Amino acid sequence: MSKKVIVESFELDHTAVKAPYVRLISEEYGPKGDVITNFDIRLIQPNHNAMDTAGLHTIEHLLAKLIRQRMEGMIDCSPFGCRTGFHMIVWGQPTAEEIAHVISDCLLEIAERTSWEDVPGTTIESCGNYKDHSLHSAKEWAKLILEQGISSNAFDRQVK
């Protein structure tokens, strides 16, 4: 007998959301009271566009470093296969507004101050696809996303 599984992201109406946004997906409670929070960091409007893999890959590597410099408790920030954003999993219960601020700050650094030497994990030893990076593309996507602003609500644009 198979267990019925519901994957939250497949239940989301992707035609109703208004990217860029941060959306709380879930809070999971561990047996010792620990809380892990999962966010949808949607940077590109679903089914309208998608980041090229090289730009997305470079943003992924930079976010792994930049988010950890700005907040405690990040477990992982991994790209969606559809290339429209990231899942971000953290310890604790930060708000969507707090995460939107952190992501905006990271994208601002990527757009304005990041050089190739700042991108971690770009060698054959440190990356599984080290040739598939583009800082130029990462910077262009960061600028485009920042121009739109990152909302703390997936369905009603709330940009501060």
C-alpha positions as CSV (number, residue, x, y, z in Angstrom):
1,M,0.0,0.0,0.0
2,S,1.5,3.3,-1.0
3,K,1.4,6.4,1.2
4,K,-0.4,9.4,-0.2
5,V,2.0,12.3,-0.4
6,I,1.2,15.9,-1.0
7,V,4.0,18.1,-2.3
8,E,3.1,21.7,-1.3
9,S,4.8,23.3,-4.3
10,F,2.8,21.2,-6.7
11,E,-0.4,22.4,-5.0
12,L,0.5,26.1,-5.5
13,D,-1.3,27.9,-8.3
14,H,1.7,29.2,-10.2
15,T,-0.6,31.4,-12.3
16,A,-1.8,33.3,-9.2
17,V,1.6,34.4,-7.8
18,K,3.4,37.7,-8.5
19,A,7.1,37.3,-8.5
20,P,9.6,38.4,-7.2
21,Y,8.5,37.4,-3.7
22,V,9.3,35.4,-0.5
23,R,6.7,33.0,0.6
24,L,6.5,30.9,3.8
25,I,6.0,27.3,2.7
26,S,6.1,25.4,6.0
27,E,7.5,25.2,9.5
28,E,8.5,21.8,10.7
29,Y,9.0,20.9,14.4
30,G,11.5,18.4,15.4
31,P,11.2,15.9,18.4
32,K,13.3,18.2,20.6
33,G,11.4,21.4,19.7
34,D,13.7,22.6,17.0
35,V,12.0,24.5,14.2
36,I,13.0,24.4,10.5
37,T,11.3,26.9,8.2
38,N,11.1,26.5,4.4
39,F,10.7,29.5,2.1
40,D,9.9,29.9,-1.6
41,I,12.2,32.5,-2.9
42,R,10.6,33.2,-6.2
43,L,12.7,35.6,-8.3
44,I,11.2,35.1,-11.8
45,Q,7.5,35.0,-12.7
46,P,6.7,31.3,-13.2
47,N,6.0,30.2,-16.8
48,H,7.0,33.6,-18.2
49,N,10.7,33.4,-18.0
50,A,13.5,31.4,-16.4
51,M,17.1,32.1,-15.5
52,D,19.8,30.7,-17.7
53,T,21.6,27.9,-15.9
54,A,25.0,29.6,-15.7
55,G,23.5,32.8,-14.1
56,L,21.4,30.7,-11.7
57,H,24.4,28.6,-10.8
58,T,26.5,31.6,-10.0
59,I,23.7,33.2,-7.9
60,E,23.3,29.9,-6.1
61,H,27.0,29.9,-5.1
62,L,27.0,33.6,-4.1
63,L,23.8,33.2,-2.0
64,A,25.3,30.3,-0.2
65,K,28.0,32.7,1.1
66,L,26.2,36.0,1.2
67,I,23.1,34.8,3.2
68,R,25.3,33.2,5.8
69,Q,27.1,36.5,6.2
70,R,23.8,38.3,6.9
71,M,21.9,35.9,9.1
72,E,22.3,32.9,11.4
73,G,20.7,29.6,10.8
74,M,20.6,29.1,7.1
75,I,20.6,25.4,6.3
76,D,20.3,25.5,2.5
77,C,19.3,27.6,-0.4
78,S,18.8,25.5,-3.5
79,P,17.5,26.4,-6.9
80,F,14.2,25.2,-8.3
81,G,14.5,22.9,-11.3
82,C,12.2,25.4,-13.2
83,R,14.9,28.0,-12.7
84,T,12.6,30.7,-11.3
85,G,14.0,30.8,-7.8
86,F,15.1,28.9,-4.7
87,H,14.0,26.9,-1.7
88,M,15.6,28.4,1.4
89,I,15.6,26.3,4.6
90,V,16.6,27.8,7.9
91,W,16.6,27.0,11.6
92,G,14.1,29.1,13.6
93,Q,11.2,31.2,12.4
94,P,12.3,34.3,10.5
95,T,9.5,36.2,8.7
96,A,9.1,36.5,5.0
97,E,9.8,40.2,5.4
98,E,13.2,39.4,7.1
99,I,14.1,37.0,4.4
100,A,13.1,39.4,1.6
101,H,15.4,42.0,3.1
102,V,18.3,39.6,3.3
103,I,17.8,38.4,-0.3
104,S,17.5,42.0,-1.6
105,D,20.7,42.9,0.2
106,C,22.5,39.9,-1.3
107,L,21.3,40.7,-4.8
108,L,22.4,44.3,-4.4
109,E,25.9,43.1,-3.5
110,I,25.9,40.8,-6.5
111,A,24.7,43.5,-8.8
112,E,26.9,46.3,-7.6
113,R,30.0,45.0,-5.8
114,T,30.7,41.4,-6.7
115,S,33.7,40.4,-8.8
116,W,34.7,37.0,-10.2
117,E,37.1,36.5,-7.3
118,D,34.2,36.8,-4.9
119,V,32.3,33.8,-6.4
120,P,33.0,30.7,-4.2
121,G,33.3,27.2,-5.6
122,T,34.2,27.8,-9.2
123,T,37.1,25.4,-9.6
124,I,37.1,21.8,-10.9
125,E,37.8,20.7,-7.3
126,S,35.0,22.7,-5.6
127,C,32.1,22.5,-8.1
128,G,30.4,19.6,-10.0
129,N,29.9,21.8,-13.1
130,Y,32.5,24.5,-12.7
131,K,32.4,25.6,-16.4
132,D,28.7,26.5,-16.1
133,H,28.9,29.9,-14.4
134,S,28.2,33.5,-15.5
135,L,28.8,36.4,-13.2
136,H,27.6,38.7,-16.0
137,S,24.3,36.9,-16.2
138,A,24.0,36.8,-12.4
139,K,24.5,40.6,-12.2
140,E,21.9,41.2,-14.9
141,W,19.3,39.0,-13.2
142,A,20.1,40.6,-9.8
143,K,19.5,44.1,-11.3
144,L,16.3,43.1,-13.0
145,I,14.9,41.5,-9.8
146,L,15.9,44.5,-7.7
147,E,14.2,46.9,-10.1
148,Q,10.9,45.0,-9.4
149,G,11.5,44.7,-5.7
150,I,11.0,41.5,-3.6
151,S,7.5,41.3,-2.1
152,S,6.9,39.6,1.2
153,N,3.6,38.3,-0.2
154,A,3.3,35.9,-3.1
155,F,-0.2,37.1,-4.2
156,D,-0.3,40.8,-3.4
157,R,2.9,42.8,-4.1
158,Q,4.2,44.2,-0.8
159,V,7.6,45.8,-1.5
160,K,9.2,47.9,1.2
